[in-house]
Amino acid sequence: MTNYMLYNKISSLPPSLIKEVDDFVDFLKSKKTKKNNLKEREFGCGKGLIILADDFDEPLEDFKEYM
């Protein structure tokens, strides 16, 4: 679809729908700029946030009868 064909389609719409198309185009532009503004995560940024107990690999008391 060419820009001219798209322009003709939009021009044939009633003014209320043209406003909706305009709002949608603004939404798409803002979505694109938000994606570009995201910072890349730094390696190791979550270090120390999760801590496992020392006995993590030990069998649980609840399952002793099955072992």
DAURGI-V76368 format. One line per field, one symbol per residue. ss: DSSP state (H for helix, E for strand, - for the rest). burial: # if it has 24 or more other ideal C-beta (glycine too) atoms within 12 Angstrom, else .. A space follows every 50 residues. Layout:
# DAURGI-V76368
ss=???
burial=???
This chain:
# DAURGI-V76368
ss=--HHHHHHHHH---HHHHHHHHHHHHHHHHHHHHHHH------------- ----------HHHHHH-
burial=.................................................. .................
